[in-house]
Amino acid sequence: MALLQVERLTKSFGGRRVLRDVSFGIDGGEIVGLVGSNGAGKSTLGDILAGVTAADSGQMTLSGHPYAPLSAADARLLGVDVVQQQVRIDPGLTVAQAVVRGTSQSGRPQPELRRQAGVLLAEVGLDVDPDTRVGDLPYFVHGLVETARVLAEDTRFVVLDEVSAALLPLEVTRLHAVAGRLSRQGRGVLYISHRLPEMLEVVDRVLVLRDGVIALDSPADCLDPVRLAAETMGEPVSLPAPRVAATLARSAPDDVPVRASTWPAPADDVALRVRNLRVPGRVEGVDLLLRHGEVVGLTGHRSSGVREIAGALSGELPAVTGEVVLHGEHRTLGPAAGEALRLPAYHPDDDADGVDPGETIARTLTQEPWGALSDLRREIASLRGVIRTVHRLDVKTLSIRTVFGALSGGDQHKLALARWMASAQDVVVLHEPTRGLDVRSRQQVRQLLDEATAHGTSVVVVSVDPDELAECCDRVGIVSGGRVARWIDTRELAVDAVRDRIVEAATVA
């Protein structure tokens, strides 16, 4: 008998049917992967299992007993919990309090809570003081805090919803170890992810959700990432080719390896040159050269200094430097106005959250203020542009009058990025531009980057995802100890080869 059995679940939002006839079972001790395109209903299904939302029809059983939770709290009492990518934890709690909140251990004395939290945090690979306030942690590790909380509970079934999307390879390995522990304890795990190679390493079985039904139920060892991507999209999918920047293809000598700080480039080909960038205590002497139309990636461990480098470039952190030259003009870093370097930076959560979820797609994507005096011809052209963007990005909606918040998380991310990129010029910084996106959506984001760089925009991509860096970047810098320890040139390398080199270099660093 299956631990969790789902029969003929349906769910609609407005006039859009998300789940049509979903049926499957998961045994105790089994880790089952769930994949599907953005908007396929994966998170909706996970929310139904975890009591966050209710199905329109269908039945579920847990250990043979009818299961119909009235809320997330009710589901936890029945033994089902969910860890979401964008979990919201009270920022005023300490990490120790967050780990045990809502569990039977929350009433224990504070010293015992700290010790227990320390053990659980070590198991998920999160090296933080249990007395640290949640609000002082970067958003991308909140999922690990929540995973530690699940370990503290007597949970029979766990949904891991895109928890790995913002994790480093080593952290993903720790997450997989946690899933393995849950499995050995006889608990069931539903593992939702778009990072297919990583997911296939840990799951026993894979469910593909497509067109509102389970289109494939297969043992993991019968699949590979290419076939699984094709099954997810419902059509053949080719592996992404390495990105070749026009400037590199035109200018780089065949026998000279590209290095940001050592390879001389023609002055008129350089968009940004930074020498001896320093952020006190975090970054020590970084040189960076970025050419017109080039995409350079930066990655590294949490304490490597990679995010401080990005913060210094965008003016979010105080820094000093030996030289900053933007398009041949000398700039400064720091609080000075006018000539200070402040590169525009896109953060998926901040910029997506900056969009009003109650506003329509049409108003969100319209460039000029809605209701501004304009001629009819310009207004029609603007709306046609919105429609083209929605179709081109394959956004799952019935109308451009749909409110933004009703879209799937992936579709919201794509539209928010497209909106931001439409006004991006010069040199920009993108944090994790394809995080949480399916194969087709990642290709669409890459196309946005290709179009921007074709018009001369240069891009710095900051990411922990080796696949994202391999697909989008011309060069990738591995940051360690506040310095760029190594540059990887992606030209003429297959994406999987680039990925392996990034993982290997990041592990060594």
N, C-alpha and C positions, 0 to 999 in steps of 0.2 A: 504494500500500500504506500502510495506517495505521501511524503510529509506535507506537501502543498499541492493541491489539485485545483486547476482553474478550468471552468467549462463555459464556453460561449459568452465571454464577456463582451459587452458593447459600451461605447462611450462617445457622446457627441458634444461639441461645443458650438452653440448656435446652429447654423445649418451645415456644419462640417462634421462628418462622421470620422472620428479618429480611430477607434477600435470597432471592428465589425463583428468578429466572431472568433475571439481568441481563446484557444484551449491548449493546455499543456500541464505536465506534472513535473515536480522536482522532488527527488528522494532526499532523506536525511543523509548527511555526509557528502552530498553532491554539490559541485560548483558549476553553475550553468551560466554561460555567457548570453547576453541579449544584445543584438545589434540591429541597426536599421538606419535609414537615412534621417536627416534632420526633419522633424515634423512627423515622423512615422508613428509616434505615440509611445516611445520607450519610457520616458519619464512619467507619462500619464499612467501607464500600466504599473510602474513602480509605485506611484502615489496611491493607486487603488489597493495594491497589496499592503501598503503601509498605513492605510486608513486616512491618508491625507485628503483624498476625494473618493466619492462613491461611484460605482459603475451604474449605468442606466439599466442594465439587465445582465443576467448570468449568475453563476454560482461559484463559490469557492469553499473548499474544505481544508482544514489544518489538522493533521493526524487523524483523519477520518471524521472529524466533527465539523458541522457547518461553521463557516468563518465569514463574518460580515461586520467588520469593525466600524464603529460609529465615529471614530476620530483617530488621530495618530496616537494619542495617549491610550485609547482603548486597545489599539493594535499592540502597543508595547506590553500592556498587561496580559495580552493573549500570547505574547512571545514573538512578535514580528516587529522589526525595526528597520529604518532606512538611514543611510549616510549619503547625503547629497553633496554635489560639488560646491554649490554656493550656499552652504549652511549658514544660518544666522544664529550666533551665540551672543548672549548678553556680554558686551565688552567690559562691563564692570566686574565680572567674575574672574577669579584666579583660574589658571589652567587646571589646578587640582579640583576646584569646585566644579568646573565645566565637565571634567572627566567623569565625575560621580553624580552629577545632577540627575535627578529623576530615578536613581537606582536605589537599591536597598542599602547601599553603603554610604549614602549621603549624610546620615546622621552620626557617623563615627567621629571621634575626636580629631581635631585638625592635624596633629602630628601623624596619626595613622592614615588620614586622607592623603597627606603629602607623600608618604612612603608608598602607598598603593598606587597613587597617580604616577609616581616616578617609575615604578615597575612597568606599568601599562604604556607610558610614553616611550620608554626604552624599547618595548616590544614593537611599536609601530615606527621606530626609528626617528622620533622627534626629540632632539636634544635641546630642551628648554627647562628652565627652572619652574617647578610646579607653582611657585608663588607669583609668576609673571601674569600680568593682567591680559586677558584675551584681546582687549583692544590694542595692546602693544605688539601683537603678533601680526605678521603679514597674512593677508586673506587666504593665500594659497595653502597654508598649513592648517586652516581650521578643519578641513576634512579629516586630517590625521588626528586631531583632538577628538573629533566625533567618533572616529573609528576606535580610539582608545576607550571611549565611553561604552561602545557596543560590547567590547571585551569585558567590561565590568558588569554587564547585565546577564541575566539568565535568559538569553534570547534563543529561540528555536530556529528562526529564519531571518536572514539579513539581506537587505537590498543595498548593494554598493553602486550608487548612481553617478557615474563619471568622476569618481573620486580621484582617479589617476591622471585626470586631464592636465593638472597643473603641477604634477610631481616630477622630480628628478628620477632618472633611471634607478638609482640606488633606493630611493624612497618607494618606487613602484615594486622593487624586489621585496622590500619590507612589507608592503601592502599585500603582496602575494603570499608571503609567509603567514600573515594574519589570516587570510582566506583559507590557507591550508590548515591552520590550527582550528578554525571554526569547523572545517570539514571533518577533521579527525575527532572532534568532539561530538560528531553526529548532527551538527546543525546544517541547514541548507543555506546556500548562498546564490543570489542572483547578481551577476556581475555585468553591469551595463557600461559599455565603453566603445569609443570610436578608434582607439589605438589597437588595431587588429593584431599586429604581431605580438604585442605584449599580452593581450587577452588570451590568445591561443596557447600561450605558455602555461597558463594556470587553470583554465576551465576544463571540465570533463566533457561537456556538451555545449552546443551552440544553437540558440534559437534566433532565426532571422524574422523580424517583424516587417512586413511589407504589405501595403494596401489594406491595412487594418486586420490582417490575419497572420498566423505563424506560417510563413512560406517555406521554411526549412527547419528541420530538427535533426541535427547530425552530430555524431561523435566528433570531438575536436581534432582527433588524430587523422580524420579523413579530410581535413580542410587545410588550406594554406591561405595566406593573406590575400593573394590575387583572386582566388576562387571565391573567398568569403566576401570580398569587396564586390565582385560581380553579382553574387547572390543578393547582397544588400541593395544594390542599385536596380536589380532586375534586368541587367544588360551587361555585355562584356566591358571590362574595365582594364585599361592598360596602366602599367606602372608609370608614374611621372618621370619625364626625362629631366636630366640635370639642367638647371637654369644657366644660361650663358648671357652675361651682360654684354651689350653692344660695345661698351668701352673696352672690356677685357678682350673680346674677340678681335677688336680692331687694333689694340695697342700692345698687348702683352707678348713679349718674345716667347717662342715655343719652348726654349730651353731654360727659361728663367722662372723659378717658382715665385708666385705672387706672395708678398709679405707686406702688410700695411705700413710697417715702419721702415722697411729697407728698400723696397722696389721703387725706383725713381719713375715718376709719371710726369708727362708734360704739364706745365703750369695751368694751361687752359683746360685740362682734363680733370683737374682736382676740384671737387666741390667743397670738401672740408679737410683741413689738416690740423691735428691737435698733437702737440708735443709735451711730454712730461706732465700728464694730467695727474693730479693728486687730490684725494679726499682724505683729510687727516684721519689716521687710524684705520682706514679701509682700502684706499687705492694708492699705490705707490709707483708713480712713473709710467703711465700708459701712453703709448704713441698710437695714433689712429689716423689713417688716410682713407678717405672715401671719394670715389670718382663719380662723375656725373652718370646717372642711370644705373648705379651699382647698388646691390643689396648685400649688406654685411651683417652677419649674425654674431651675437655675443651670448655665451652660455657659461655656466659654472655652478658650483655648489652654493648653498644659501649664504655662506660666509666668505665667498670668493671675492666679493667686491663688484660683481657684474652689475647688480642693480644700482649700486652707487655710481658706477661709471655712467649708466643711462640717466640717473638723476642729475648728475653734474652737467651732462650735455643738454638736458631740458631745463636747466635752471632751477630744479626742485631741491637741490642740495648745494651747500657752499663748497667751492673747490678752488684750487689754484692750478696754474699751468704755465709752462714755459712759453708756449705760443699757441694761438688759435687763429686760423685763417679760414674765412668763409668766402668762397668765390673771389679769392685774391685780396679780400679786405681783412685787416687785422681786427680781431674782437677780443673781449675780455670775458672772464668768468667771474661770477659772484654777484653781489647786490647792485653793482653799478648800472645805471640806466643807460638807455640809448644804444651803446655799442656792445652790451653784454650779450653773450650767446645764450639763447633760450630756444632750443629746437622744439617744434610742436611734437607732443607725445600722445599716443593713443594707448589708453589702458582699457581692456575689455569691460571690466566691471564698472569703472568710473564713467566711461563715455556711454556705455549702454544704459547705465542708471541715469545719466543726464537727459535721456529721452523720456518724455512724458508717456507713461504706459497707457494713459487714457486718451491719448491723441491718436488720430487716424494715421494710417500709413501715408496717405496723400499729404497731410499737413506736415508730418515729420520730415518727409523727403523734399518738400518744396523749398527752394533756396531763398526766395524772398519772403518777408513776413506775410502770414496769411491775412487776407483782407486789405492789403496795401493797394492803393490806387494803381491800376495797371490796365493796359489795353487787353482786350479779349484774346487777341492773337498770342500775346506773351503767356497768358494764363493757360491757354490750350496747349502750347508748346511745353510748358512746365509739367502739366499733368501727363502729357504723352511721355515725357522723360521719366516720370515716376513709374508709369506702366512698363516702360522698357526695362527699368531697373528691376522691378518685381519679377518680370518674366525671365530676364537674363539670369537672375540669382535663384530662380526656381523656388520662390517663396510660396509656401503652402497657404493660400488664402483664396477666398471667393471674390474679394473686392478690395480696392485700394482704400475703401472707407472702413475697413476692419481696423479696430483699435490695435495699437502696437503691442500692448500687453497680452493680447489674445494669441499672438504668434508663438511658435515654439522658441525655446531658448536659442537654438541654432539660427533660425531665421531672424530673430531680433539682433543677434550678433552680426550677421552678414549685412543687414540693412544699416545698422549703426556704423559699421566700418565703412561701407560704401558712402554713406552720408559724410563721414569725416574725411575720407580720401578725396571726395569731390572738391574739397577746398584746400587739400594739402598740396603744397608746392615746395620747391627748394629741397631742403634736407629735413627728414622727419624720423621719429623714433616710434616703432610699433612694438608693443608688448604682446606676445602670444597671439598673433592675428588669426590663427586657425584653431585655437583651443576649443575642444568640444564639437568640432565639425566633422561631418562624414566625408568620404572620399571625393564625391562630386563637389561639395561645398568648398573643400580645401583647394580644388582646382580652380573654382570660381574666384576665391580670394587671391590665388596666385595670378590669375588673369588681371585682377585689379592692380596688383603690384606691377605686372608686366606693362600695362598701359601707362601707369604713372611713371615708371622708369624710362619708357620709350619717349616720354616728353621731358626727360631730364631730371625728374625727381630722384633723389638718392635716399636710401632707406637704411636705418639701423634696426634690425630685428632682435629683440631680447626674448629669449625663450629657454625653457628647460626640455622641450620636446625635440629629440634628435631627428625625428621624421620631418617635423615642420622646418627645422633648419636646413636639412638636406634638400627639401623640395623647393624652398623659397630663396636660398642665399647663394651668392657667388663665392663668398669666402666666409668662414666661420672661425671666430676667435675663442679659444678655450681660456677662460679666466681662472686664475688660481693665485691665492696669496696677494691679491691686489694688483696683479700684473697679468698681461696676456701671455700665457705660457707657450701657446702654440697657435699657429694659423693653419687652417685646412682649406686648401683650394678645391672647390667642388667641380671644376671644369673637367669634362670628359670622364667623369666617374658616374657609375650607376648610383641611384639614390640609396639603395641598400648598402652599397660599399661606403658611401659618405656617412650614412647613419652609423655603421660599425666603427668607423674611424672616430666619429664624435664621441660615441659611448666609451671607446677604449681610451681616448685622450682624456676625457672627463674623469674616468675612473683613476687613471694614473695621477692626474693633477690633484 
